Amino acid sequence: DLPFGGVGDSGTGAYHGKAGFERLSHMKPIFVQTKLNGLNFLLPPYGGLFKKAMALFLK
Protein backbone atom coordinates (compact mmCIF):
# COMPACT_ATOMS: atom_id res chain seq x y z
CA ASP A 1 0.00 0.00 0.00
CA LEU A 2 1.18 3.49 -0.86
CA PRO A 3 0.90 6.22 1.75
CA PHE A 4 -2.01 8.61 1.28
CA GLY A 5 -2.29 12.11 2.64
CA GLY A 6 0.28 13.35 5.10
CA VAL A 7 1.53 16.77 6.06
CA GLY A 8 3.71 19.19 4.12
CA ASP A 9 5.16 18.14 0.78
CA SER A 10 4.05 14.52 1.27
CA GLY A 11 0.36 15.15 0.62
CA THR A 12 -2.31 17.29 2.27
CA GLY A 13 -1.33 20.92 2.16
CA ALA A 14 1.27 20.50 -0.59
CA TYR A 15 -0.64 22.70 -3.05
CA HIS A 16 -1.23 26.39 -2.37
CA GLY A 17 -2.47 29.42 -4.28
CA LYS A 18 -3.07 29.67 -8.00
CA ALA A 19 -0.64 26.89 -8.94
CA GLY A 20 -2.39 24.45 -6.60
CA PHE A 21 -5.80 25.44 -7.88
CA GLU A 22 -4.72 24.92 -11.49
CA ARG A 23 -3.07 21.57 -10.69
CA LEU A 24 -6.22 20.21 -9.01
CA SER A 25 -8.75 21.70 -11.46
CA HIS A 26 -9.95 20.50 -14.84
CA MET A 27 -10.28 23.34 -17.34
CA LYS A 28 -13.11 23.07 -19.84
CA PRO A 29 -14.54 25.47 -22.42
CA ILE A 30 -17.94 27.01 -21.80
CA PHE A 31 -20.15 28.40 -24.57
CA VAL A 32 -22.73 30.99 -23.57
CA GLN A 33 -25.41 31.75 -26.13
CA THR A 34 -27.43 34.87 -25.47
CA LYS A 35 -30.83 35.87 -26.78
CA LEU A 36 -29.21 38.87 -28.51
CA ASN A 37 -27.85 36.98 -31.50
CA GLY A 38 -27.92 38.90 -34.78
CA LEU A 39 -28.24 35.72 -36.84
CA ASN A 40 -31.21 34.11 -35.05
CA PHE A 41 -33.47 34.91 -38.01
CA LEU A 42 -31.43 32.48 -40.14
CA LEU A 43 -32.31 29.51 -37.91
CA PRO A 44 -35.53 27.48 -38.13
CA PRO A 45 -38.41 28.01 -37.70
CA TYR A 46 -38.20 30.51 -40.53
CA GLY A 47 -40.39 33.57 -40.24
CA GLY A 48 -41.22 36.65 -42.23
CA LEU A 49 -37.89 38.36 -41.56
CA PHE A 50 -36.01 35.38 -43.04
CA LYS A 51 -38.22 35.37 -46.13
CA LYS A 52 -37.69 39.10 -46.65
CA ALA A 53 -33.92 38.77 -46.22
CA MET A 54 -33.76 35.86 -48.67
CA ALA A 55 -35.90 37.76 -51.20
CA LEU A 56 -33.45 40.69 -51.05
CA PHE A 57 -30.46 38.36 -51.21
CA LEU A 58 -31.75 36.42 -54.22
CA LYS A 59 -32.60 39.50 -56.33
NUTI-371096 format. One record per atom (N, C-alpha, C): x, y negated, z; chain; residue number from 1; residue in three letters. Coordinates in steps of 0.2 Angstrom, whole numbers, plus 5000, padded with zeros to 4 digits. Atoms other than C-alpha are relative to their C-alpha. Example, Ala and Ser with C-alpha at 12.3 -4.5 7.8 and 13.67 -1.06 7.14 Angstrom:
    c1    c2    c3  c    k    r
  5004  5006  5000  A    1  ALA
  5062  5022  5039  A    1  ALA
  5004  4994  5000  A    1  ALA
  4996  5006  4999  A    2  SER
  5068  5005  5036  A    2  SER
  4996  4995  5003  A    2  SER
//
This chain:
    c1    c2    c3  c    k    r
  5004  5006  5000  A    1  ASP
  5000  5000  5000  A    1  ASP
  5004  4994  5000  A    1  ASP
  4996  5006  5000  A    2  LEU
  5006  4983  4996  A    2  LEU
  4997  4995  5005  A    2  LEU
  5002  5005  4995  A    3  PRO
  5005  4969  5009  A    3  PRO
  4995  4995  4996  A    3  PRO
  5005  5005  5003  A    4  PHE
  4990  4957  5006  A    4  PHE
  4999  4994  5005  A    4  PHE
  5000  5006  4996  A    5  GLY
  4989  4939  5013  A    5  GLY
  5006  4998  5003  A    5  GLY
  4994  5002  4996  A    6  GLY
  5001  4933  5026  A    6  GLY
  5000  4993  5001  A    6  GLY
  4999  5007  4999  A    7  VAL
  5008  4916  5030  A    7  VAL
  5006  4997  4996  A    7  VAL
  4994  5003  5003  A    8  GLY
  5019  4904  5021  A    8  GLY
  5000  5002  4992  A    8  GLY
  4999  4998  5007  A    9  ASP
  5026  4909  5004  A    9  ASP
  4998  5007  4998  A    9  ASP
  5002  4993  5001  A   10  SER
  5020  4927  5006  A   10  SER
  4993  5001  4998  A   10  SER
  5007  4999  5002  A   11  GLY
  5002  4924  5003  A   11  GLY
  4996  4994  5002  A   11  GLY
  5005  5005  4999  A   12  THR
  4988  4914  5011  A   12  THR
  5004  4993  5002  A   12  THR
  4997  5007  4999  A   13  GLY
  4993  4895  5011  A   13  GLY
  5006  4999  4995  A   13  GLY
  4995  5001  5004  A   14  ALA
  5006  4897  4997  A   14  ALA
  4999  4995  4994  A   14  ALA
  5002  5005  5005  A   15  TYR
  4997  4886  4985  A   15  TYR
  4997  4994  5003  A   15  TYR
  5002  5006  4998  A   16  HIS
  4994  4868  4988  A   16  HIS
  4999  4995  4994  A   16  HIS
  5000  5005  5004  A   17  GLY
  4988  4853  4979  A   17  GLY
  4997  5002  4993  A   17  GLY
  5002  4999  5007  A   18  LYS
  4985  4852  4960  A   18  LYS
  5002  5006  4997  A   18  LYS
  4997  4994  5003  A   19  ALA
  4997  4866  4955  A   19  ALA
  4996  5006  5003  A   19  ALA
  5004  4994  4997  A   20  GLY
  4988  4878  4967  A   20  GLY
  4993  5000  4997  A   20  GLY
  5007  5000  5002  A   21  PHE
  4971  4873  4961  A   21  PHE
  5000  5002  4992  A   21  PHE
  5000  4998  5006  A   22  GLU
  4976  4875  4943  A   22  GLU
  5002  5008  4999  A   22  GLU
  4998  4993  5000  A   23  ARG
  4985  4892  4947  A   23  ARG
  4994  5005  5001  A   23  ARG
  5005  4996  4998  A   24  LEU
  4969  4899  4955  A   24  LEU
  4993  4999  4996  A   24  LEU
  5006  5001  5003  A   25  SER
  4956  4892  4943  A   25  SER
  5001  5002  4993  A   25  SER
  5001  4997  5007  A   26  HIS
  4950  4898  4926  A   26  HIS
  4997  4994  4996  A   26  HIS
  5002  5006  5004  A   27  MET
  4949  4883  4913  A   27  MET
  4995  5003  4995  A   27  MET
  5005  4998  5005  A   28  LYS
  4934  4885  4901  A   28  LYS
  4997  4993  4997  A   28  LYS
  5003  5005  5003  A   29  PRO
  4927  4873  4888  A   29  PRO
  4993  4999  5002  A   29  PRO
  5007  5001  4999  A   30  ILE
  4910  4865  4891  A   30  ILE
  4998  4995  4995  A   30  ILE
  5003  5004  5005  A   31  PHE
  4899  4858  4877  A   31  PHE
  4994  4997  5003  A   31  PHE
  5006  5003  4998  A   32  VAL
  4886  4845  4882  A   32  VAL
  4997  4997  4994  A   32  VAL
  5004  5003  5006  A   33  GLN
  4873  4841  4869  A   33  GLN
  4995  4996  5003  A   33  GLN
  5005  5004  4997  A   34  THR
  4863  4826  4873  A   34  THR
  4994  4999  4995  A   34  THR
  5006  5001  5004  A   35  LYS
  4846  4821  4866  A   35  LYS
  5001  4994  4995  A   35  LYS
  4998  5005  5005  A   36  LEU
  4854  4806  4857  A   36  LEU
  5005  5002  4995  A   36  LEU
  4996  4997  5006  A   37  ASN
  4861  4815  4842  A   37  ASN
  4997  4997  4994  A   37  ASN
  5002  5004  5006  A   38  GLY
  4860  4805  4826  A   38  GLY
  4999  5005  4994  A   38  GLY
  5001  4996  5005  A   39  LEU
  4859  4821  4816  A   39  LEU
  4994  5005  5002  A   39  LEU
  5005  4996  4998  A   40  ASN
  4844  4829  4825  A   40  ASN
  4995  5001  4994  A   40  ASN
  5005  5000  5005  A   41  PHE
  4833  4825  4810  A   41  PHE
  5002  5005  4994  A   41  PHE
  4998  4995  5005  A   42  LEU
  4843  4838  4799  A   42  LEU
  4999  5007  5002  A   42  LEU
  5002  4994  4998  A   43  LEU
  4838  4852  4810  A   43  LEU
  4993  5002  5000  A   43  LEU
  5007  4998  5000  A   44  PRO
  4822  4863  4809  A   44  PRO
  4997  4999  5007  A   44  PRO
  5005  5000  5006  A   45  PRO
  4808  4860  4811  A   45  PRO
  5001  4993  4997  A   45  PRO
  4999  5006  5004  A   46  TYR
  4809  4847  4797  A   46  TYR
  4994  4996  5001  A   46  TYR
  5006  5005  4999  A   47  GLY
  4798  4832  4799  A   47  GLY
  5000  4995  4994  A   47  GLY
  5000  5005  5005  A   48  GLY
  4794  4817  4789  A   48  GLY
  5006  4996  4999  A   48  GLY
  4993  5004  5001  A   49  LEU
  4811  4808  4792  A   49  LEU
  5004  5004  4996  A   49  LEU
  4996  4996  5004  A   50  PHE
  4820  4823  4785  A   50  PHE
  4998  5000  4992  A   50  PHE
  5002  5000  5007  A   51  LYS
  4809  4823  4769  A   51  LYS
  5002  4994  4997  A   51  LYS
  4998  5007  5003  A   52  LYS
  4812  4804  4767  A   52  LYS
  5007  5000  4998  A   52  LYS
  4993  5000  5001  A   53  ALA
  4830  4806  4769  A   53  ALA
  5002  5004  4994  A   53  ALA
  4999  4995  5005  A   54  MET
  4831  4821  4757  A   54  MET
  4998  4997  4993  A   54  MET
  5002  5003  5006  A   55  ALA
  4821  4811  4744  A   55  ALA
  5004  4995  4998  A   55  ALA
  4995  5005  5001  A   56  LEU
  4833  4797  4745  A   56  LEU
  5006  5003  4997  A   56  LEU
  4993  4997  5002  A   57  PHE
  4848  4808  4744  A   57  PHE
  5000  5003  4993  A   57  PHE
  5001  4996  5006  A   58  LEU
  4841  4818  4729  A   58  LEU
  4999  4995  4994  A   58  LEU
  5001  5004  5006  A   59  LYS
  4837  4803  4718  A   59  LYS
  5006  4998  4996  A   59  LYS
//
